[in-house]
Amino acid sequence: MAGSNRLKDHWAEQRLFGRRVLAASIVILLLLAALGTRLFYLQVVRHDYFSDLSQGNRIRIEPIPPNRGLIFDRHGEALALNRPAYQLELVREQTPDVEDTLARLVGIGLLPEEDVERTMRAIKARRSFDAVPIRLQLSEEELARFAVNRPDFPGVEVRPRLTRHYPKGGTGVHAIGYVAAISEQDQERIDVPNYAGTTLIGKLGIERAYEEDLHGQTGHQQLLVNAQGRRVERVGLTAPDLQRKEAVAGNDLYLTVDARVQQVAEEALAGQRAAVVAIDPRNGDVVAFVSTPTFDPNGFARGLTYAEYDALANDIDVPLYDRALRGVYPPGSTIKPLIALAALENDITTPEAQRYCRGAFQLPGSSHRYRDWKRSGHGSVDMHRAIAVSCDVYFYGVSAEMGIQKMHDFLTSVGLGQKTGIDIAGERPGLVPSPDWKRNAFKKKELQTWFPGETVIAGIGQGYMLATPLQLAHVTATIAMRGERYAPRLVNRIRDADTGDIRALEPRALPRVPVEDASHWDVIIGGMVGVMNDPWGTARRSQIGAPYKIAGKTGTAQVFSVGQNEKYDEKAVAERMRDHALFVAFAPADDPQLAVAVVVENGRSGSGTAAPIARKVFDAYLLPPDQAAQAAPGPTQPAGGSEE
């Protein structure tokens, strides 16, 4: 053979294998070194960090919600308390399928189907580890039903909580307010971590306005848990030292409201759409704050179903609407004393000047007749008698001479057309019209002109003029104090939860009414006393039997206009289109202690319907209970057929 071929080079293969083994060994050693380094870093260098994480896996931080502050009336009678209840809560991170869980809760009757969507939104709005309430108050039957099915609902627990309870039901609800489940909107205005574990939040009235005082500070406690997240006493032989920070309870509030007077006023308004506000003129304390019909706030604390809330929201009488704070009505003749005072201050007339009332008033050059409530007229009247008999013609005349701008400026200085500054939210300002207002209120050019006839009807509190019952009570208190004004308030004392100390809140004084001649107050107050005490006074029957003297003013506000040649026929008008009845007063007239405003929607007349209600309120506040029960008269027919 020319040569031979080598089939295999054993020495080359061995050298190659050796190099590969060496390379692999180096790689393995490097990996082992990296692993060792990493283990050293994790177990030695980062020991404290991972020890805390490990501790966190077996120790759960649970919030301790604070006890909500209590609410009392001025005498210490409980208006809002806390009582124990069991509620159903869900933790999202512990629940495998939230939607399926909610569907199965519907299936066993623990969650209304119409509430699923709302509940799902609430769950998504909270942090994944927060317990979100599904049902606020479970009955014993519901507790038993859940206990039987408990293994099928991971992440869902029954927990004991304190829930809000209103022992007087709907009494004072528009002042006190109510609490309900925390919503997505609520979370935008609160410190979310401080509400961990908290179910309810103030939604209306005092409960909302003083939420920061009532809520308190959330605490927390450490709980030892097993791998399934269940609470245990120890893991193995270890029982760690668990920490606990107690919650700080909310502060207690003492209201200016007198629960007995409040209840008397609500009983007097039973079955009517109405409002009563009673204020101590010496400091602005609101003694009674009534809007009827009322509703039971305990339903909101319990958790209303969609059907229950829908029934409340769509009730034709609108019980959820706060008529005392937000209801705006033409003030009618109740502002005539203020128009008289404005006329005196602007030198339009004098107290003694006589004006003749023939039953109608006409502007110069106009054929339109502005009628008096008394068709035959009142004859010759001075200012005192004009107030006492509520002569429309007298006030048509002085208003036309004074002009709308002077009228507007004076009425706003007294407090009409603006918020009173009461310490709860939602107040409406009412309206005192003016030419500037009308130019801005209407888009059409032809509607922007102010006409003299609009001044005439504004002088008796009609037309565009609007006021709330709260404003009317506030203005009446201002008259009682001869121009001295205080912002109305519902809370006057706060008890500190930690120390038990009670802090009194000072009344908030407002600018005095600029009256140059103090004797002018005597004139208009004298006229208001005449309303109640003169033989011709429109509300004289409501003064009968009272051991104190009342200064008041009746009013009737039209709901719709009556034509020139038409006569208002109450029997032919639908009930909800009848005139509103109004009455404002303060007593005792020589030492004012209470100012009251009453508005009864479609209530016929101020003298026959509203004034007797105010009398009951005065008696309840000024007289001993046994004497008050016998003193106040019931509703009467207007004196002499008066529409006032």
C-alpha positions in Angstrom: 0.0 0.0 0.0 1.2 3.5 -0.8 0.3 4.6 2.8 -2.1 3.9 5.7 -4.9 6.2 7.2 -5.1 6.7 11.0 -8.7 6.0 12.0 -8.5 7.5 15.5 -6.2 9.8 17.5 -6.7 8.7 21.1 -4.2 11.2 22.5 -5.9 14.2 20.8 -9.3 13.1 22.0 -8.0 12.7 25.5 -6.5 16.2 25.5 -9.7 17.7 24.1 -11.7 15.9 26.8 -9.4 17.1 29.5 -9.8 20.7 28.3 -13.6 20.4 28.4 -13.6 18.9 31.9 -11.4 21.7 33.1 -13.6 24.3 31.5 -16.7 22.7 32.9 -15.1 22.5 36.4 -14.2 26.1 36.2 -17.8 27.0 35.2 -19.2 24.9 38.0 -16.9 26.4 40.5 -17.8 29.9 39.4 -21.5 29.0 39.6 -21.0 27.5 43.1 -19.0 30.6 44.1 -21.8 32.9 42.8 -24.4 30.8 44.6 -22.5 30.9 47.8 -22.0 34.6 47.4 -25.7 35.0 46.8 -26.6 32.9 49.8 -24.2 34.8 52.0 -25.8 38.1 50.7 -29.4 36.9 51.3 -28.8 35.1 54.6 -26.2 37.3 56.2 -26.1 40.7 54.6 -29.9 41.0 54.1 -30.9 38.9 57.1 -32.9 41.7 58.8 -34.8 42.6 55.7 -35.9 39.1 54.8 -36.5 38.3 58.4 -39.1 41.1 58.5 -40.7 39.8 55.3 -40.8 36.3 56.8 -42.4 37.8 59.9 -44.9 39.6 57.7 -46.0 36.3 56.2 -47.0 34.9 59.5 -48.0 38.2 61.2 -50.9 40.1 59.8 -51.6 43.7 60.6 -55.3 44.2 61.3 -56.8 47.7 61.7 -58.7 48.6 64.8 -61.5 51.0 63.8 -62.2 53.8 66.4 -65.6 54.1 68.1 -67.5 56.9 66.4 -68.2 59.9 68.7 -71.7 60.2 70.1 -74.2 63.0 69.5 -76.4 64.5 72.2 -78.9 67.3 72.4 -78.3 70.4 74.5 -79.5 68.7 77.6 -77.4 65.5 77.1 -80.2 63.4 75.6 -78.7 60.8 73.2 -79.4 61.4 69.5 -76.8 59.2 67.9 -75.2 56.1 69.5 -73.2 53.1 68.6 -74.3 49.5 69.1 -72.8 46.1 68.2 -73.7 44.3 65.0 -72.2 41.6 62.8 -71.3 42.4 59.3 -70.1 40.5 56.3 -66.7 41.6 54.9 -64.6 40.5 52.0 -60.8 40.8 51.5 -60.0 40.8 47.7 -56.5 39.4 47.9 -57.8 36.4 49.9 -60.7 35.7 47.5 -59.8 33.6 44.4 -62.8 34.8 42.3 -64.6 37.9 43.6 -67.4 37.9 41.0 -68.1 34.2 41.6 -68.1 34.7 45.4 -70.6 37.6 45.1 -72.8 35.5 42.8 -72.8 32.6 45.3 -73.7 35.0 48.2 -76.7 36.1 46.1 -77.6 32.5 45.7 -77.8 31.9 49.5 -79.7 35.1 50.1 -77.0 37.2 51.8 -76.6 39.8 49.1 -79.4 41.4 47.0 -78.8 40.9 43.3 -79.3 44.5 42.5 -76.4 45.4 44.9 -73.8 43.3 43.2 -72.6 46.0 40.8 -72.3 48.6 43.5 -70.5 46.1 45.8 -68.1 45.2 43.1 -67.2 48.9 42.5 -66.7 49.4 46.3 -64.3 46.3 46.4 -62.3 47.6 43.4 -62.0 51.1 44.9 -60.4 49.8 48.1 -56.9 48.4 48.6 -56.6 44.6 47.9 -55.8 43.9 51.6 -58.6 46.0 53.0 -61.8 44.3 54.4 -64.7 45.7 52.4 -68.2 45.4 54.0 -70.7 43.5 51.9 -73.6 43.5 54.4 -73.6 45.9 57.4 -76.0 44.2 59.8 -76.7 40.5 59.7 -79.7 38.9 61.4 -79.3 35.7 63.5 -80.8 33.7 60.6 -78.3 35.2 58.1 -75.4 34.5 60.5 -76.4 30.8 60.8 -76.9 30.6 57.0 -73.4 31.9 56.4 -71.8 29.7 59.1 -73.1 26.6 57.3 -71.6 27.7 54.0 -68.4 29.2 55.5 -65.9 26.8 53.9 -67.2 27.7 50.4 -66.3 31.4 50.8 -62.5 32.0 51.3 -61.7 35.6 52.0 -65.2 36.3 53.4 -65.6 36.8 57.1 -68.2 37.7 59.7 -66.9 40.4 62.0 -68.3 42.1 65.0 -68.4 45.9 64.6 -70.1 48.9 66.2 -72.7 50.4 64.0 -74.6 53.7 64.2 -78.0 53.8 65.9 -80.4 56.7 66.1 -82.7 56.1 69.1 -85.3 58.7 68.0 -85.5 57.5 64.4 -86.4 60.3 62.1 -86.5 63.0 64.7 -84.0 65.7 63.7 -82.6 63.7 60.9 -82.1 66.7 58.6 -80.0 68.4 61.3 -78.2 65.3 62.6 -77.8 63.6 59.3 -76.9 59.9 58.9 -74.0 57.6 58.1 -73.7 55.0 55.3 -71.1 52.8 53.7 -68.0 54.6 52.4 -68.3 55.2 48.6 -65.7 55.9 45.9 -66.6 59.6 46.1 -66.0 59.6 49.9 -62.5 58.2 49.4 -61.5 61.3 47.5 -62.1 63.5 50.6 -60.8 61.3 53.4 -57.4 60.0 54.7 -57.9 56.4 53.4 -55.4 54.7 55.7 -57.1 56.3 58.7 -60.4 54.7 57.6 -59.0 51.2 57.3 -61.5 48.8 58.9 -64.1 51.6 59.1 -67.4 50.8 57.4 -69.5 54.0 57.8 -69.0 57.7 57.1 -71.1 60.8 57.6 -73.2 61.6 54.6 -75.5 64.5 55.7 -75.9 67.1 58.3 -73.8 67.1 61.5 -72.6 63.6 60.8 -70.9 64.9 57.6 -69.9 68.4 58.7 -68.1 67.2 61.8 -66.8 63.9 60.4 -63.2 64.7 61.4 -64.2 65.1 65.0 -66.6 62.2 65.1 -64.4 59.6 63.4 -61.3 59.5 65.6 -58.0 57.7 64.8 -57.6 54.1 63.6 -55.4 51.8 65.6 -53.9 48.4 64.6 -52.9 45.0 66.1 -50.6 42.2 65.0 -52.2 38.8 64.5 -50.3 35.5 64.2 -51.7 33.5 61.2 -51.0 30.2 59.6 -50.3 29.4 55.9 -54.0 29.6 55.1 -54.2 33.1 56.7 -56.2 31.9 59.7 -55.5 33.4 63.1 -53.6 31.1 65.5 -52.1 31.5 69.0 -48.7 30.1 68.1 -46.6 28.6 65.3 -44.9 25.4 66.6 -43.5 26.3 70.0 -43.2 30.0 69.1 -45.6 32.6 70.5 -44.2 36.0 69.3 -44.7 39.2 71.2 -47.4 40.9 69.1 -47.9 44.7 69.2 -51.1 46.6 69.5 -51.9 50.2 69.1 -55.3 51.2 70.4 -57.7 53.3 68.3 -58.6 56.8 69.5 -62.4 57.2 69.7 -64.1 60.2 68.0 -65.1 63.2 70.0 -68.7 63.6 71.3 -70.8 66.5 70.1 -73.4 68.4 72.0 -76.0 70.1 69.8 -77.8 73.3 70.4 -81.0 71.5 69.5 -83.6 70.8 72.2 -84.9 67.3 71.5 -88.2 68.0 73.2 -88.9 71.2 71.2 -87.8 69.4 68.1 -90.3 66.6 68.7 -93.1 69.0 69.4 -92.4 70.9 66.2 -92.3 67.6 64.1 -95.6 66.4 65.7 -97.2 69.8 64.8 -96.1 69.4 61.2 -97.1 65.7 60.9 -98.6 64.9 57.5 -97.4 68.2 55.9 -94.6 69.2 53.7 -93.1 71.9 55.8 -90.2 73.3 57.8 -89.7 75.0 61.2 -86.5 76.6 62.3 -86.1 78.1 65.8 -83.1 80.1 66.8 -81.9 81.7 70.1 -81.3 85.3 68.8 -78.8 85.9 71.6 -76.1 83.6 70.2 -77.4 81.9 67.0 -78.1 78.5 68.7 -80.6 76.5 66.6 -83.1 75.1 69.0 -85.2 73.3 66.5 -84.4 72.4 62.9 -87.4 70.6 61.3 -88.1 69.4 57.7 -91.1 67.2 57.1 -91.7 64.5 56.0 -88.7 62.8 57.7 -87.2 59.4 57.2 -85.5 56.8 59.4 -81.7 57.2 59.2 -81.2 53.7 60.7 -81.9 52.3 57.3 -78.8 53.9 55.9 -76.7 52.6 58.8 -78.0 49.1 58.2 -77.6 49.4 54.4 -80.6 50.1 52.2 -81.4 47.9 49.3 -81.7 49.5 45.9 -85.5 49.1 46.1 -85.7 50.8 49.5 -83.6 53.7 48.4 -85.5 54.1 45.2 -88.8 54.3 47.2 -87.3 57.1 49.3 -85.7 59.0 46.4 -88.9 58.9 44.3 -91.4 59.6 47.1 -93.6 62.4 45.8 -93.2 64.3 49.1 -89.4 64.1 48.9 -88.5 63.2 52.5 -84.8 63.3 51.7 -85.0 66.9 50.7 -84.1 69.3 53.5 -86.7 72.0 53.3 -85.3 74.0 56.2 -81.9 74.4 54.6 -82.5 74.1 50.9 -86.2 74.8 50.3 -86.6 78.3 48.7 -90.0 80.0 48.9 -91.4 83.5 48.2 -91.2 85.0 51.7 -94.5 86.8 51.2 -95.7 89.3 53.8 -93.1 88.1 56.3 -90.7 90.6 54.9 -93.0 93.6 55.3 -91.4 94.7 58.6 -88.1 94.8 56.8 -89.6 96.8 53.9 -91.0 99.2 56.5 -87.5 99.5 58.1 -85.9 100.1 54.7 -88.4 102.8 54.0 -87.7 104.6 57.3 -84.0 104.4 56.8 -84.3 105.8 53.2 -86.6 108.6 54.3 -89.4 107.3 52.1 -92.0 107.8 54.8 -92.5 108.3 58.5 -94.2 106.0 61.1 -97.1 108.4 61.4 -97.8 109.0 57.8 -101.2 107.8 56.7 -101.9 106.0 53.4 -105.3 105.1 52.2 -106.0 101.5 51.1 -109.0 101.0 48.8 -108.1 97.3 48.1 -105.9 97.9 45.0 -102.9 99.9 43.9 -101.9 101.3 40.5 -98.7 102.7 39.3 -98.9 106.2 37.7 -99.8 105.9 34.0 -100.7 102.2 34.3 -104.1 100.5 34.2 -102.8 97.3 36.0 -104.3 96.9 39.4 -102.2 95.3 42.2 -104.8 93.9 44.6 -104.7 93.8 48.3 -105.5 90.5 50.1 -108.6 92.3 51.5 -110.7 93.2 48.5 -112.6 96.0 50.4 -109.3 97.6 51.5 -108.1 98.6 55.0 -108.9 102.3 54.8 -106.4 104.8 56.3 -103.3 103.1 57.8 -100.1 104.2 59.3 -97.0 102.0 59.4 -97.9 100.2 62.7 -101.3 99.3 61.5 -100.0 98.4 58.0 -97.8 95.8 59.5 -100.4 94.6 62.0 -103.1 94.1 59.3 -100.6 93.2 56.5 -101.8 95.9 54.2 -100.5 95.1 50.7 -101.4 98.5 49.2 -99.3 100.3 51.8 -96.3 98.3 50.9 -96.9 98.5 47.2 -96.7 102.3 47.6 -93.6 102.5 49.7 -91.8 99.9 47.6 -92.5 101.8 44.4 -91.2 105.0 45.9 -88.1 103.4 47.4 -87.1 101.5 44.2 -85.7 98.1 43.8 -82.0 99.0 44.3 -82.4 100.5 47.7 -84.7 97.7 48.7 -82.1 95.1 47.5 -79.3 96.8 49.3 -81.1 96.9 52.6 -82.5 93.4 52.5 -79.1 91.9 51.7 -77.6 93.8 54.7 -80.0 92.1 56.9 -79.1 88.6 55.6 -81.6 87.8 52.8 -80.3 86.6 49.5 -77.1 85.0 51.0 -76.1 82.0 53.1 -76.4 82.4 56.8 -73.2 80.5 57.5 -74.8 77.6 59.5 -72.3 74.8 60.3 -73.7 72.2 58.0 -73.3 72.0 54.2 -75.9 72.3 51.5 -77.5 75.7 52.4 -79.0 77.7 49.5 -78.7 81.5 49.4 -82.2 82.4 48.3 -82.6 85.5 46.1 -83.1 89.2 46.5 -83.6 90.5 42.9 -82.1 93.6 41.5 -81.7 95.1 38.0 -78.1 93.8 37.8 -79.3 90.3 38.8 -82.0 90.3 36.1 -79.5 91.4 33.4 -77.3 88.4 34.2 -80.1 85.9 34.8 -81.8 86.1 31.4 -80.3 85.6 28.0 -83.0 87.2 26.0 -82.6 91.0 25.8 -86.3 91.7 26.2 -86.3 89.8 29.5 -83.4 91.7 31.0 -85.2 95.0 31.7 -86.4 95.6 35.2 -90.0 96.9 35.3 -91.6 99.1 38.0 -94.3 96.5 38.5 -91.6 94.0 39.6 -90.6 96.4 42.3 -94.2 96.6 43.5 -94.6 92.8 44.0 -91.1 92.5 45.4 -92.3 94.8 48.2 -94.7 92.1 49.5 -92.2 89.3 49.1 -93.5 87.9 45.8 -92.1 87.8 42.2 -88.5 86.7 42.1 -87.9 87.1 45.8 -86.9 83.7 47.5 -85.8 82.8 51.0 -85.2 79.6 53.0 -86.9 78.9 56.3 -83.4 79.1 57.9 -82.9 82.6 56.5 -86.3 83.7 57.7 -85.6 82.5 61.2 -82.1 84.2 61.1 -83.6 87.5 59.9 -86.3 87.4 62.5 -83.6 86.8 65.2 -81.8 89.9 63.8 -85.0 92.0 64.2 -85.4 90.6 67.8 -81.8 91.7 68.6 -82.3 95.1 66.9 -79.6 94.5 64.3 -77.2 92.3 66.2 -76.5 89.2 64.2 -75.0 85.7 64.9 -74.4 82.9 62.4 -76.7 80.0 63.2 -75.1 76.9 64.6 -76.1 73.4 65.5 -73.0 72.4 67.6 -71.9 74.4 70.6 -69.8 71.9 72.7 -67.3 69.2 71.9 -66.2 66.6 74.4 -62.6 65.3 73.9 -62.5 61.5 73.8 -59.1 61.3 75.5 -59.5 63.7 78.4 -63.2 64.0 78.7 -62.9 67.7 78.7 -65.7 69.7 77.2 -64.8 72.6 74.9 -67.4 75.3 74.4 -67.6 76.9 70.9 -67.9 80.6 70.8 -70.9 82.1 68.9 -69.8 83.7 65.6 -71.0 87.3 65.4 -71.9 88.8 62.0 -71.8 92.5 60.9 -74.6 94.5 62.5 -77.4 95.8 60.3 -76.6 99.5 59.5 -79.6 101.3 61.0 -78.9 105.0 61.7 -82.0 105.7 63.9 -82.4 103.0 66.6 -86.0 104.2 67.2 -86.9 102.7 63.8 -86.5 99.2 65.4 -89.2 100.2 68.0 -91.6 101.0 65.1 -91.4 97.7 63.2 -91.2 95.6 66.4 -94.3 97.4 67.6 -96.0 96.5 64.4 -95.1 92.9 64.8 -96.5 93.0 68.4 -99.6 94.4 66.9 -99.9 91.4 64.6 -100.4 89.2 67.6 -102.1 91.6 70.1 -104.1 94.3 68.3 -107.8 93.7 67.9 -107.2 93.7 64.1 -103.9 91.8 64.1 -103.8 89.0 61.5 -102.5 86.4 64.0 -104.2 87.6 67.2 -105.8 84.2 67.9 -102.4 82.5 68.3 -101.5 84.9 71.1 -104.6 83.9 73.2 -103.7 82.3 76.5 -99.9 82.8 76.2 -98.3 84.1 79.4 -95.7 85.9 77.3 -96.0 88.4 74.5 -95.2 87.4 70.9 -94.0 89.7 68.1 -94.8 88.1 64.7 -95.7 88.4 61.1 -98.0 86.3 59.0 -97.4 85.6 55.3 -99.0 83.8 52.3 -97.0 83.0 49.2 -98.6 82.4 45.9 -97.6 79.2 44.0 -99.0 80.6 40.7 -100.3 83.9 39.5 -104.0 84.8 39.5 -105.2 86.9 36.5 -106.5 90.5 36.9 -110.1 89.6 36.7 -109.9 86.2 38.4 -110.5 85.3 42.0 -108.4 82.8 43.9 -110.6 79.9 44.7 -108.9 77.5 47.1 -111.4 74.7 46.6 -111.0 74.8 42.9 -107.2 74.6 43.0 -105.2 71.4 43.2 -103.8 70.8 46.7 -100.2 71.2 45.5 -101.0 74.5 43.8 -102.5 76.2 46.8 -100.7 79.0 48.6 -97.8 78.4 51.0 -98.4 79.4 54.6 -95.7 81.4 56.4 -95.2 82.8 59.8 -92.2 84.4 61.6 -92.1 85.5 65.2 -90.0 86.0 68.3 -90.8 85.8 72.0 -91.0 87.2 74.6 -91.3 90.4 72.7 -89.6 92.4 75.5 -86.8 89.9 76.2 -86.3 87.8 73.1 -85.2 84.2 73.8 -86.5 82.4 70.6 -87.1 83.4 67.0 -89.2 81.0 64.9 -89.9 80.7 61.2 -92.6 78.3 59.9 -93.3 77.4 56.2 -96.1 75.0 55.3 -96.2 74.2 51.6 -99.7 74.6 50.2 -100.8 75.4 53.8 -103.6 77.9 53.0 -102.7 80.8 55.3 -100.0 82.0 57.7 -102.5 83.0 60.4 -104.6 79.9 60.3 -102.0 77.2 59.7 -98.4 78.4 60.4 -98.9 80.7 63.4 -100.5 78.0 65.7 -97.5 75.8 64.9 -95.1 78.5 66.0 -97.1 79.0 69.2 -96.6 75.3 70.1 -92.9 75.7 69.6 -92.7 78.8 71.8 -94.7 77.0 74.5 -92.5 74.0 74.4 -89.4 76.1 74.9 -90.6 78.9 77.2 -93.0 77.0 79.5 -92.8 73.9 81.7 -93.8 70.7 79.9 -97.1 70.3 81.8 -98.1 73.9 81.1 -97.0 73.8 77.5 -99.2 70.8 76.7 -102.3 72.7 77.6 -101.5 76.2 76.4 -101.0 76.1 72.6 -104.1 76.4 70.3 -104.6 74.2 67.3 -104.9 75.5 63.7 -107.6 78.1 63.2 -109.4 79.8 60.4 -107.8 83.1 59.5 -109.0 86.0 61.5 -111.8 87.7 59.6 -111.2 85.5 56.6 -107.6 86.8 56.2 -105.4 85.3 53.5 -102.5 86.3 55.6 
